[in-house]
Amino acid sequence: MPRKERIVEIESLRGIAFAAVVLQHSIAHFSLVPEAGLEDGVLLAILLMVSKFAVPLFIFITGMVLFYNTGEQLNYGRFMQKRLTDVIAPYVVWSLVYFILTPQGWGGFGWQDLPELGLKLITGKTTSHFWYIIMLIQFYLLFPLFLRAIRYVYNRYQSRGRLVAVLIAGAVYLVLADQLGNISRFMERMNIPVLTDAFTTYADRNFLYFFFYFVLGAAAGLSVGKWNLWIHRLRWVYWMVFITLGLRFTYLLMLEFQKPEGIQITFYTVSLIRPDMAIFLIASIMVMYQLAGKLHNHMAVGWLGWIGSVSYGGYLMHMLMLRYSYIPDEQFYVAWGFNPTVRMILTWLLALTLSCGLTWCISRMSWGKWIVGSVPKGNLKK
């Protein structure tokens, strides 16, 4: 991959996306605490919608960076070797950590556990957030096919034809998201080994249900100038969609909270795989990209860039760091009378700090890349 000028927005976007991931998982925990009332539910719902873009943005960034950096010829062997050391190996290490270190404590490990561990490694089931890694690996494995198809469209058509192709891909994706339930029921009737599971039990990590964010990133990476132009031209459109659908989903969550037995804070309504949510998430990606482009504060850009540089290792370990971040909440925040939303924000910041700091420390070791992936060398602050 030839060296090119860095896309400045990407540096900040990675940091924003990772901070949003940790925020979402912090919200999920504190939505269940007994002290959480309707007023906390409203605040948590708003924060959840503001951060819902996290995973789609990561997929978009992956597509944009891969297509921006990949030259005319792809050395697939070298490409996958780098993913093996930087992505898959750390994933295996942390899968083993989560498998052994159960929520109740050290669980031990024996040869009899290998079949279960193997299945969980393949499916990303050792912990709740590893579904994303399994989905990401599918994009890496299929990258040559994406590259050939998208490059074909890019080389054959001019700007208008490329835009039509992106719109067609978006329409196909919306249909897929809308037909999720019907596809699942059809595949259950077909009962094809492995394939049926990919569209039923493990549909939430099937790359097909996230492919458009990758394609959108690819389109942006191949024509960064055009993408920036559209980000400027369409700013009123995607901001309006972001605000309108964000308010709509927040309202739907308020309705969801109202159960016959009383108020219960749940977030089933805002599943990632549904057409209206997809439109909201596409608008969210564009909103975040624009905001990242307008961020000129040197310190803010530096810190977000640093968070982004340690985001993969941080993502792998952040659920474990959250477990330890709950300790001050249980020991102090409750006794001090903090409301659940404040407790959530404090826990989020602590987990984010621990995840980033520990990743950076491990990356300084000679064997660090096998644990947290590659982290650029440099000062703590840029």
Number of C-alpha atoms within 10 A of each C-alpha: 14 8 9 9 7 11 14 12 19 21 21 26 26 25 22 23 26 27 25 22 22 25 24 20 18 26 22 17 12 22 22 14 11 9 12 18 16 15 11 18 26 18 13 26 26 18 17 23 20 16 21 25 26 25 19 22 26 25 22 25 26 23 28 25 18 19 24 24 16 18 12 10 7 13 12 13 9 11 15 17 12 14 16 16 17 20 24 19 17 22 26 16 15 20 22 16 16 19 22 18 15 14 11 6 8 12 11 10 13 7 7 8 12 11 10 12 20 13 12 17 19 12 18 23 20 24 18 10 17 21 19 18 19 20 23 20 17 14 22 18 14 11 19 14 12 19 18 11 11 20 16 11 14 18 9 10 13 10 11 9 13 17 14 12 17 19 14 12 15 20 14 13 22 21 12 19 21 16 15 19 13 11 16 18 15 13 17 16 9 11 12 11 8 9 13 20 16 19 22 18 13 17 19 19 21 21 19 17 20 24 21 25 26 25 23 22 27 26 25 22 24 21 17 16 11 14 17 15 11 13 18 12 11 13 14 12 11 20 16 13 18 23 14 13 19 22 15 12 20 24 14 15 21 19 12 16 17 14 10 7 6 8 16 19 25 17 20 9 14 18 11 20 19 19 18 15 21 23 16 23 26 21 23 26 26 23 20 19 18 16 14 19 17 10 12 11 8 9 11 14 21 18 17 23 23 24 30 23 22 25 27 25 29 28 23 26 25 28 20 20 22 22 12 15 22 21 12 14 18 11 10 12 19 14 9 9 9 13 14 25 22 12 20 25 15 18 27 26 17 18 27 25 17 20 26 26 16 17 28 24 11 18 22 13 11 8 11 18 20 22 24 30 28 19 21 12 10 8 7 11 13 13
